[in-house]
Amino acid sequence: MPSFAHVFSDLLRPPSVTGPDWREHAHLYLLRLSAVLCTVLIPAFGVMYRASDPGVYDPFWIRGGMIAGALGVLALSFTSAWARRHAAKLLFVFSIGITASFAWLVYLNRFAPDYAIGFFFVWIGVAMFVSLAFDQPTALTLYIGISLILTVAMTMLVPEPGVNPAIYIASMLSAAVMVYVAVSARIQLQEVMEEREAHLAEAQQTANLGNWEVELESGRVYWSAEMFRIAGLEPSSGAPSFEAFAASLHFDDRALFFDFWDRLRHGREVNDLTLRLTDPDGQLRSVRLRGAFEAAGPSRRARLYGICLDVTAEAERTHALLEAKEQAERSQKQAEHARAESEQARLAAERARAEAEEMAQLKSAFLANMSHEIRTPLTAIIGFAQVLGEEVSPAQRDLVAPIEQSGKRLLATLNSVLDLARLKSEGVQLHVEPVDVAEEAHDLVMLLQPMAQEKGLALMVHAPVQGLVALADRSALHRVLTNLLSNAIKFTDTGRVMLSVKAEETHIRIRVRDTGRGISAEFLPQLFEEFRQESTGTTRSHEGSGLGLAITRGLVELMGGTITVQSAVGEGTLFSVHLPRPNPSQPEKPSAVESFTSASVPASGR
């Protein structure tokens, strides 16, 4: 149980909390105060009565019982949680007990005037305590009713009362009416004050603003409900001490707070102070303190008071704005740097484009010169060789034939190199139009039959005579099919070469299948690269430049198609070409304006 000094210290310090727990603390305060008053006044009145009239009947056990009851109630208020929660009810029961005990003393002394007057004032005092403990007059009415019943019963039971019962009861009734009216007025005034306090608390909560007060002499601290919310504390815990509040501040802000508090205590002018405090959950909050000093006066003690504004959101916004500003400055510097780099890149790109255009012009001039300087004499050589072959003897013709064959081979290689160069420089222009692939396939197989028959191969076509239309350049398509078929014939020693054309949902599928030697799996990924040949050097079995399939793939892709290959060594090779079909809503007349002008000559090797 707390010490006696501690009890009185608590009694002299009214509740310093607000909100839902304020009333409970007020009831507990009234209960303890009434118990202490009874503990002090009951023996004092007993001594006074005995001193004034030694003949009074005032047994010690009655007053001792009342004192024991008061001390028991006081002890319960500190040790029992139930008593603290139900302090108002306990106060009412305690008041009835004290009143009944005094009424018993009055009865034993036959309504002696001294006891009757004492009981009257005790009754009024207890009634005031009861009225303070309850917000509604119900409890007061019940108390007055019980006490009047006791009084009437006593006056009826006492044979010769020391006072006039009628006058005494009338006086009690008059006092009861006055007490009731006064209490009703107090309750109404309290309701108005509570409503205003509720509005003030709501306004403080809306504004995140709490108020505080510290009595310098007693050290008593008052915090509003919003102060507790800002600090993250429960009102039931009571306002923290100066040291506890200082300990909750950020370490870097404590010196500022101590200086603020010292200036405030000495009545010096202070500016608003923004601090950072840590709540019990470890969250850092920003608050702004404003305070003032009020000197002691005739009816007041010296105190410090002020407000505390929660500026966490404002501080976070300021911090975010500063970060945004810094980020904007960094972004601006980065943007300026990027603009400088972009300008440098643009200048470099312009230089590169100018150099590329110059190189393209030089390349075009070189290709034109090569075409003229090499093709013109080659044409003359081939022409003269053909003329010589017609005019010489068979024996001499065998000597002239290699000249013609080598010239044609060299011309084919030159054409392939020039075509590949034009493809890589995007110098090839196609005239894309609906083309009957089936008809083109039949014509080409007929054209290449002599080449296949010379090797003893069967060259077949599997397609309708006409009606399989794809979007393609006629010359480019002819070049693609010629390259694939001539390659198949070249690399097939026995068996057959099959050309098939089939219509799919959105494409025309062209397949060239042979029964030749096939291609190794290691070389397949390199098959469509220029200058790539599976067999190289002077010991290779077939002639060629390795450009035919690279040109073939380039032409197929320019026509919006795809080409794939499947092969296995010893099992032959299958090339598949897919070309887009015309849209049914597309007009049958050609819509493209490009054309392919490359010469259509047999491919020279894979």
Secondary structure, 3 states (H helix, E strand, C coil): CCCHHHHHHHHCCCCCCCHHHHHHHHHHHHHHHHHHHHHHHHHHHHHHHHHHCCCCCCCHHHHHHHHHHHHHHHHHHHHCHHHHHCHHHHHHHHHHHHHHHHHHHHHHCCCCHHHHHHHHHHHHHHHHHHHHHCCCCHHHHHHHHHHHHHHHHHHHHCCCCCCCHHHHHHHHHHHHHHHHHHHHHHHHHHHHHHHHHHHHHHHHHHHCEEEEEEECCCCCEEECHHHHHHHCCCHHHCCCCHHHHHHCECHHHHHHHHHHHHHHHCCCCCCCEEEEEECCCCCEEEEEEEEEEECCECCECCEEEEEEEECHHHHHHHHHHHHHHHHHHHHHHHHHHHHHHHHHHHHHHHHHHHHHHHHHHHHHHHHHHHHHHHHHHHHHHHHHHHHHHHHCCHHHHHHHHHHHHHHHHHHHHHHHHHHHHHHHCCCCCCCEEEEEHHHHHHHHHHHHHHHHHHCCCEEEEECCCCCCEEEEEHHHHHHHHHHHHHHHHHCCCCCEEEEEEEECCCEEEEEEEECCCCCCCCCHHHCCCCCCCCCCCCCCCCCCCCCHHHHHHHHHHHCCCEEEEEEECCCEEEEEEEEECCCCCCCCCCCCCCCCCCCCCCCCCC
